Amino acid sequence: MNAVPAEPTPPVWRQRAIERSTRAAKLRAEQRIERFLEAAQELIAAKGTTDFTVQEVVERSKQSLRSFYQHFDGKHELLLALFEDALGRSADEIRAATAAKKKPLERLRVAVHMLYEQSLPRPGRQSPLFTDFAMQLLGTHPEQVATAHVPLLDLFTELVEGAVKSGDAQADKPRRAASLVMQTAMFTAQTPGVPSGSTSTQVSAEEVWEFCRGGVSGKV
């Protein structure tokens, strides 16, 4: 019985040509996506809100509507991409800042301060972490929002675990504790403040930290 002949190996030059073609196509796609993201960020900065249309993004990016829908299902997916990027950058910045601190509890303190400051609403522009938009998406795309938070949650979990190991914190479920700390910092930053008579006073980053510290250490 004759053996089945093996498939001929493609020439090396052909393999290289295909690889170059694939890399070039991937690079072009990444560049198109980046232009859409930059256009959306510019619109958010100009309007101070996420209230813009896909057509506005397309026109500002100087690309086609067809190209937009090749990369995104719609506006919600574009905003999710921006949100995920913002959270990823936030995690990188916080990780770099906490690495400079020696004590685990001080690392966690720096992280809470930074996350709170990054989540504060800024007059005339959208919050860097899009907290208001995230709240809207929680009801419609909870899984995607949860996925977007993973880099930050992983970092805060590491920080809580470090504080537990050093004896500065108590947490049977460090990841759950980290999630509560994150939510406290992010959502407190979005509130108008603590009522005081007929006015309200903005909560400070240090007040948020002291509250979180009491929660993880058991010492108020």
C-alpha positions in Angstrom: 0.0 0.0 0.0 1.5 3.3 -1.1 2.0 5.9 1.6 0.1 9.2 1.3 2.6 11.8 0.1 3.3 14.5 2.6 2.1 18.0 2.0 4.9 20.0 0.3 6.5 22.6 2.6 5.9 26.1 1.4 9.0 27.9 0.3 10.6 30.1 3.0 10.2 33.2 0.9 6.4 32.5 0.7 6.1 32.1 4.5 8.0 35.3 5.0 5.7 37.2 2.5 2.6 35.9 4.3 3.9 36.8 7.7 4.8 40.3 6.5 1.3 40.7 4.9 -0.4 39.5 8.1 1.7 41.9 10.3 1.0 44.8 7.9 -2.7 44.1 8.0 -2.7 43.9 11.8 -0.8 47.1 12.1 -3.2 49.0 9.8 -6.2 47.7 11.8 -4.5 48.8 15.0 -3.9 52.3 13.5 -7.5 52.6 12.4 -8.8 51.5 15.8 -6.4 54.0 17.5 -7.8 56.9 15.3 -11.3 56.0 16.3 -10.4 56.0 20.0 -8.5 59.3 19.7 -11.5 60.9 18.0 -13.8 59.7 20.7 -11.5 61.0 23.4 -11.3 64.4 21.7 -15.1 64.6 21.5 -15.4 63.7 25.2 -12.9 66.3 26.1 -14.7 68.9 24.0 -18.2 68.1 25.2 -17.4 67.0 28.8 -19.8 64.1 28.2 -20.1 60.8 26.3 -23.1 62.3 24.4 -21.8 62.0 20.9 -22.7 60.0 17.8 -20.9 57.4 15.8 -21.0 59.7 12.8 -19.2 62.4 14.7 -16.5 59.9 15.6 -16.2 58.8 12.0 -15.9 62.4 10.7 -13.4 63.4 13.3 -11.2 60.4 12.7 -11.5 61.0 8.9 -12.4 57.4 8.3 -15.4 55.6 7.0 -18.5 54.3 8.7 -17.9 50.9 7.2 -14.4 50.8 8.7 -15.9 51.8 12.1 -18.3 48.8 12.1 -15.6 46.5 11.0 -14.0 47.1 14.4 -16.8 48.0 16.7 -20.4 46.7 17.1 -21.5 50.2 18.0 -20.9 53.2 20.2 -21.2 51.1 23.4 -18.3 48.9 22.3 -16.2 51.9 21.5 -16.8 53.4 24.9 -16.1 50.1 26.5 -12.7 50.1 24.7 -12.0 53.6 26.0 -13.1 52.6 29.5 -10.9 49.5 29.5 -7.9 51.5 28.3 -8.5 54.1 31.0 -8.6 51.5 33.7 -5.5 49.7 32.3 -3.6 53.0 32.3 -4.8 53.7 35.8 -3.6 50.3 37.0 -0.2 50.9 35.4 0.2 54.4 37.0 -0.9 53.2 40.4 1.4 50.1 40.3 4.4 52.3 39.4 3.6 54.7 42.3 3.1 52.0 44.9 6.3 50.2 43.9 8.2 53.2 45.3 6.8 52.5 48.8 8.3 49.9 51.1 5.5 49.3 53.6 2.5 47.3 52.3 -0.1 49.5 54.1 1.5 52.6 52.6 1.3 51.1 49.2 -2.4 50.5 49.7 -2.8 54.1 50.9 -1.2 55.5 47.8 -3.4 53.3 45.6 -6.6 54.5 47.3 -5.5 58.1 47.0 -4.6 57.8 43.4 -7.8 55.9 42.4 -9.9 58.5 44.2 -8.2 61.4 42.5 -8.5 59.8 39.1 -12.2 59.2 39.6 -13.1 62.8 40.6 -15.3 64.6 38.1 -13.5 67.5 36.4 -15.4 70.6 35.4 -15.8 70.8 31.7 -14.6 67.3 30.9 -15.4 63.7 31.5 -13.8 61.8 34.5 -10.8 59.9 33.3 -12.4 56.6 34.5 -15.8 57.4 33.0 -17.5 56.4 36.3 -20.9 57.8 35.2 -20.8 55.8 32.0 -19.6 52.7 33.8 -22.8 52.9 36.0 -24.9 53.0 32.8 -23.1 50.0 31.4 -23.4 48.0 34.6 -27.1 47.5 33.7 -26.6 46.6 30.1 -23.1 45.0 29.8 -22.1 43.9 33.3 -19.7 41.2 32.2 -17.7 43.6 30.0 -17.5 46.1 32.7 -16.3 43.5 35.2 -13.6 42.4 32.7 -12.5 46.0 32.2 -11.9 46.3 36.0 -9.7 43.2 36.1 -6.3 44.9 35.9 -7.2 47.3 38.7 -8.8 44.6 40.8 -5.7 42.3 40.4 -3.5 45.2 41.6 -5.6 46.0 44.6 -5.9 42.4 45.5 -2.1 42.1 45.5 -1.9 45.2 47.7 -4.5 43.9 50.2 -2.7 40.5 50.3 0.6 42.3 51.0 -1.0 44.2 53.9 -2.5 40.9 55.3 0.9 39.2 55.1 2.6 42.0 57.0 0.0 41.9 59.7 -1.4 45.3 58.9 -4.8 44.1 57.5 -7.3 41.3 58.1 -9.1 39.9 55.1 -10.3 36.3 54.7 -11.2 37.1 51.1 -8.6 39.6 49.9 -10.1 39.9 46.4 -13.5 40.8 47.8 -12.0 43.3 50.2 -10.0 44.8 47.3 -13.2 45.2 45.3 -14.9 47.0 48.2 -12.0 49.3 48.7 -12.0 50.1 44.9 -15.7 50.8 44.9 -15.5 53.0 47.9 -12.8 55.1 46.3 -14.3 55.4 42.9 -17.9 56.0 43.8 -17.3 58.3 46.7 -15.3 60.5 44.3 -18.5 60.9 42.2 -20.8 62.0 45.1 -21.4 65.7 45.7 -20.0 65.4 49.3 -21.1 64.9 52.9 -24.3 66.9 53.8 -23.5 69.6 56.4 -26.6 71.8 57.1 -27.7 73.4 53.9 -24.4 72.6 52.1 -22.2 69.6 51.5 -18.5 69.2 52.0 -16.4 67.2 49.5 -14.8 64.1 51.0 -11.0 64.1 50.8 -8.8 61.3 49.6 -7.4 60.9 53.1 -10.8 60.5 54.6 -11.6 57.8 52.1 -8.3 56.1 52.9 -9.0 56.2 56.7 -12.4 54.7 56.1 -10.9 51.9 54.0 -8.0 51.4 56.4 -10.4 50.9 59.2 -12.3 48.3 57.1 -9.2 46.2 56.2 -7.4 46.6 59.5 -10.3 46.3 61.9 -9.1 49.5 63.6 -11.2 52.6 63.3 
